[in-house]
Amino acid sequence: MAASRESFEVQVLKDGRWATETIAYKEDEARTLAKKFLANKKCEGAKIVRNWLRSDGTMVESEIFCESRTIKDDGPVRIVPIDSVPDEKCETPEDFMGASSRNVVNRVFRNYLDKAFLTPTELMHNFKELKRLQEKDTLVPSAVDRVAQLQTKDGDQDSKSRGQEIFKSIDEISARARRVESMKLPKLEGSFSQVLAKIGTMGEKEDVDYLAMVVLSRDLVNVRNWVGKLDRLCSLAVEDTDPHAIEMLDGVIADVLGSNVVQDVLGWQPGLGAAIIAMFDLAEGKLPAVKSDAGESTEMLNRLFAERKLPVSRAVLLDRAHRQIRSPNPLYRNEAGKELDEFKRLIGRTLVATGFACGAETADALTARYTRMVEQGGAAGRKAAIDGVFRAMPDRATGLMYLCDMAKSSFMPEHFDDLVACLDLVYMARGIGELCLRTLPPKDRMIRATNAHKAVMASSFPAELKQKLADFIDGVLERYLIDEQIVEKLDHHDSPLRDRAVRLVQFCAAGVLPEGRAMTRARQRILALLRQPNFDAHFVDGFTDPLKAQKALRDFHQLLVKAGFG
């Protein structure tokens, strides 16, 4: 009877995470299985957890055996052949330790960092770890050569001299880490801002922020799994109130999000498209934590992203999302026929009221993916992709916003004529119902058309073309006001003068119309009211309290200023 109330989970350590491999019902059997797993030289560790079912129905867990070890792997580790680096070159060691450079380090050394469970921050602030990387095969020379080639392919500098500059900075970073290796620094036992304060009182010549990162790196290097590192960093960021401390932690959280921990945070997803959408959700602090395999960390990330405390981490996460959009991997793994549907779902998620969430970057990535969904190749394929993405947009107004973003993308100037050709589809709209979704409420349709107008005026299209597009949208809006008698309905003569005036001014101040003929038509109606004899007296008609009447007039005049009558 007692034996049936206990069981033994035999767990195996893999990639820094414990996972249950099997369950035994006798302790000696469990120990035999654990030793069997440990006999495999590639096994990182094994442990046994005893589960005891109490008479009240609760389960009590206790660890009765645990053994872990570092797996010696002398096999070759290669760099990731990245195909892009930031345009701006790093010139000083401080530049190389910045967020943009660490993102490159994260990508090019991804294979090594995942094996060692290290972030670029830990590498750069821990001499032993940096030295170990430098001694690992030809990793560093290969990475330097790759980056140098990418940075000099379109410039006057040759890759050899650029490589020498990079090596010089690496040597300086290494020498600095070596100087502080034996320095006695406070442990990270409270908040990160407290560590900064303690170091500030030590009187050291070395930069306080640098030493604080050394302390943080010493703390993190002992956490040999990504979820653990993320949990530690998020806890520090959530509990701290000092903006500078949170800013520094943000950079290291960004390092961790460059690893495969993102898969744990997102949890199981039915395909790449769903995973990309989940990344955008997370960047806004809206990822359902219940789906995550790193629940507590995900909840903290949601909070920090929602409070806009992690701008660097957000940029890294969205950069990853855009690289996945550009990748050749299918958005939907099970049915190729659903690829276009998933693509449209991705468009819907990345769209915001004013266009794409990340503007030209998103438009460029979506178009690059669509080039793999058309039969043509080369310039013809890119032209077909631009047309295909435009037609996949919800309506012509959002399609126009897409074209405005594309005018700032890498597809310019080669495909300027193709973008202009798509504009013919915009001009085909005979009314607001053909420019914006018919299912939208009237106010939302006007706002969408106005946002398209704003996108045009902010675009990099030639001035003459921008004016032509702006006049077209303004004309569509003016016709809508006339056909639907929008202004007349707001200025219904059966309503009191005060209600009519307030409704009209609120309409002009609501951002539903751009400056132009449509707005002028609405303002002329307001001016006609304002010019009526004794307008102020008629406006406060019905008020018995003079103070309330004065306040109503003041509020109305403030609204007039907001609506452009100031």
C-alpha positions, 0 to 999 in steps of 0.5 A: 500500500505504501509503495503505491503512494510514492514515485520517483522522477528521474530527471536529466539535465539538457541545455541547462534545463531539467526535464523528466525522463522517466518515472520509477516506483522503487528507489533502487530502480530510480538510482539505477536509471540515473546512473545509467543516464550518467554513464553517457558522456554527453549527459550533463546531469541526472537527479531523482525527485521523490513524490509522496502522496499524503493521506490528505491528497497533497503531493510532497516532493523531495530531491534525494539524488542530484549530480551535474557536470560540465561536458567537455566538448572539444568539437569545432564551434563555428560562427554564424555567417551573419549577413548584416551589421549596423551601418555605423562602425564602432571606433572605441572599446566603449562603442564595442561594448554598446547595445548595437555591437553586443547584438552583433556579438550575440548573433555571430557567436550564437553557437558558442554562447548557447553552449556556454550559456553566456551573454556578451556582457558577461564575456566582455566583463569577465576575463576568464570567459573572454580568454576562453573564447579567444582560445576556442578554435578560430572563432574570434578571427573568423568573426572579426573577418566576417564583420570587417568584410560586411563593414567595408564592402561598400566603402573605401576602407579595406577589410584587413585594416578594419579587422586590425581596428577591431582586434585592437579594441578587443585587446583593450577590452580584454586588458581592462577585464584582466585589470579588474579580475582580482578587484574586491567588489560588493556582491549583488545581494540587494538592488542593482542601484545599491551596488552602483551606490556602494561602488561609487563610495569605493573611490576606484579610478575605474568607471562605476558603471563598468565595475557594476557590470563586472559585479552583475557578470560575476553574479550571472556567470554562475547561472547556467541556463537562460531562463535563470538568467532572464528571471534574475535580471527581470527581478532586479529590473522590477524591484529597482526604481532607479532609472539609470540602474534599469537602463543598464539592466535593460541592455543585459536583458536584451543580451539574453533575449538574443538567445534561444530563451525567446522560445521558452518565453513564447511557449509552444506556437503552431508555426513561425507566423504565430511566433512572430506575432507573439514577439510583437505581443511581448514587445507591447507587454501583452503576451499571455503568460499562460502559454509560456514555458518561462511564466514568471519571467514572462509576467515580469517582461510583460510588465516592464515592456508595458511600462516602456522600461526596456527600450533596448530589449524591445529593439532587440526583440523586434529586430529578431522578429523582422529577421524571422519575417525575412527568413525563408522558413514557412510561416505555417508549418503544416499546410503550405496552402495557408501561407498567404492566410498566415501572411495576412494575419501577420500584416494585421498584427503589425499594422497600427493606426498610422501604418506599420508598427516599425514603419519601413523596417516592417514593410521591407521585411514583409516585402522580402518574404513575399518575394518567395511567394511569387514565381518571378525572380530578381527585379520582376519578383520584387515588383510582383512582391510590392504589388502582392503586399499592397493587395494583401493590405486590408484596404487602399488606405492602409495600402497607401501607408505601406507604399509610404513606408516602402519609399523609405526602405531598401527597395528604393530607389530601384523600385520607385516606379513600381511604387508609383504604379501601385498608386494607380490602385489608390486613385481608383477609389471612387469614395471613402467606401473604396478607400477604407473598409466599409465595415468601419464606423464612419468616424474610423473611416475618416480617421483612417483616411486622415492617417493615410494623408499624414503618412503621405505628407511625412513620406519621402515621395517627391513634393509634387506627388505628395501634394497630388495624393494629399489632394486626392484624399482630401477630395474623398473626405470632402465628398463624404462630408457632402454625400452623408451630410456629416456637418449638417447632422452635427449642426441640426437646427432642432438642437440648442445653439450650444450643443450644435457649436460644441459638436462641430468644434469637437468634430474639427478637434478630433483629428478625423480630418486633415487640413484642406477642403474638407476641414475648411467646409466644417470650419465655415459652418462653425464660423457661421455660428460664431458670427451670429449676433450675441453668440456668447449670450445665446451660448450660455442661454439656460444657465442660471449660475453666472460662474457656470456660464463663464466656465462653459464659455471658457471651455468652449474657447479652449476647444476652439483653440484646439480645433485651430481657431486660435 
